[in-house]
Amino acid sequence: MSSKQRLWSVLILIMGGLTSCTSGNSPSEPPIHSIQPESTATAITSPESVITSTPIPTPTATVTPEVIQKSYQMNKNYFIVPKVDSDSKKIVLLTFDDGPKEKAMIDEIINILDRHKAKAIFFVNGYRIKQNPDLLKLIVDRGQIIGNHAWDHINLKKESNETVTKQIMDVQEIVKQLTGQ
């Protein structure tokens, strides 16, 4: 099976399971991938304004004209939770890391997301943005979410505060220059 076929298989499995997974909402579960709240330097796009979920019909389900949308936000413990308590606490966050690279793959991923009225967070590296500025713009233009994955993808736990800040802020700066966000 080619890497392209594996990607499609994984995406189809993920998209099919969107309504059946939990969010990591309990304090005993680990936090979700490193999306940061709006108030910190690493958040490029406000998660609470863009993460939505829509039911994905199964092949045997009847699709109704009315689509129910649920909005989620990140709480102070970095968990993704529903904005309204009565909404389901089950959610899947789709992330694609270490890009942007390969226009064809980005287009395919976003086409699948669009068909399912879903969003993903594309965690980008600065050195890849510098190599592929047009691909960063493509992700933003297609309505997806940008996350900061540091400039060089080094192990930030082993670096000084100065290096960590530079790694994060340099990505913030290039994203802002290229997208205005």
N, C-alpha and C positions, 0 to 999 in steps of 0.2 A: 504494500500500500504506500503510495507516495505521501510526502509531507502535506501536500495540498489536500489529498483525500482524507488524511488523518485530521487536518484542521476542520474540514467540513463535518466529519463524523463527530468530533468533539463539540463543535458549535451546535449541531443539531441536537445532541444529547443535552447540552446545557440549556438550550432554548426550550426544549421539551420539558425540562425539569424546573423551569423558573418558578412555578407556583407551588413547588413541593419542598423547598429547602428552607432551613431556618437561618436567621440573621446573625446568630452569635450574640443574642440579646441579653443573655444572663451573665452576671458578673463572673461566674466560674469559667466561662468560655473565653478563648483568646480574642483580642480585638481583630477586627477585619483589616485587610491589607492597608497599608499606611496612607489612607486618605486623611487629610488633616482638616479640622474645622476652619471656617471662614476667617477666624481671627489669627491664624498662624501664617507664617511666611510661605509654607509649602502649598497652600491652597490657591490654585490658579482660578478655578471656577467654583462658585459656591455650590457645594453638594446639595444643600437643602432646597435649592431652587430648580434642580435639574433631574434628580433621580426619581423616576417614576416607574411604575410597574403596571403592566396590563396583562390580563389573563391570556394564556396561550392555548388555543383550542387543540384538543387531541384530534387525531384523524377521524374519530367517530363522533366527535362533538358537533353540535349545531351551533353555528356562530350567530349571535344575536346582533342586531344593528347597534345597540347601545354598548359602548365599551366602558368598563369601570376603570377609573384611574385612581391609583393610590400614590400619595407623595410621602417621601421619607426624608429624614434629616439625620445628621450626626449629633449624638448627644455628647455631654461633657466627658463621658468615658470612652469616646470614639466608637460607639456602637451605632449602627444604622437602625433607626427606629421609625415607626409610622408617625406622621404629624398628628393624626387623629387616633386616640386610644382604641377606638372600635375597629380600626383597620388591622388586617392580619400582620402579625409580627414576622411572617415568613417572607424572605426576600433573598435574592441572589445578586451579588455584585459581580459583574463581569469586568475583568481587568486584562489589559494587554500591556505587557511591560517591555522595556528596552528598545523602544522605537524612537522615532518613526523610521521604518525601512520598508521596502518592497511595496510600491504603489498598488500592484495587482492584488496583493493579499489584503491591504487596507481596504480597497474598494470592495472586495468579496466579503470581508468581515462586516463592513458597514451596510452592505446590501442585505445581508442576513438580519442584522439588527433592525434595519428599517422595515423589513417585511414583518417583523414581530413587534414593531413599535417599542423597541427597547433601546437603551443607551448602555454604553460601556465607558470605562475610564481608561484612557490611553496614557500610561505612565511613561513619560519621555525622558531620554537622556540628552544632555546638552550637546555632547559631541555628535550625536546622531541628528539633532536638529540642524547643527551647523552643516552637516553633510547633505541633509535633505530638507531644506526649509519649505519647499513646496508641499511636502507630505504633511508637515505640521499644519499648514494652512488648509490642506484637504480635510484633515480630521476635524478641524474647527468649522470649516465651511459646511461640512456634512452634519453638523449639530451634535458632535460627540463631546465628551468631557476630557479635559487635559489634566493630568496629574504630574507632579514633579518627582522624578526618579534620580535626581542628582546629575551632575555633569558627566562624570566618568564611570559611574556605577561601582565606585570603590566601596570597601567596607567602612562605613561612616563611624561605626563603633570604635574603630582603631585610630581615628583621626582626632586632631585638636578641634576645639570649638571654632577656631578661626577657619580651618579647612572645611569643616562641615557647613558653616555659614556661607563660605564662598561657593562651594559645590551647589548649594540650594539656590542662592541668590543669583548666580550666573544663569541658571536655567530660567528663573523668574524673569530676568532681564531680557533674554533672547526671545522668550515666548511673548512677552509684552511688546517688544519691538516688531515682531512678525505678525502678531494677531490683534494687538491693541487690548488684549485681556491679560 
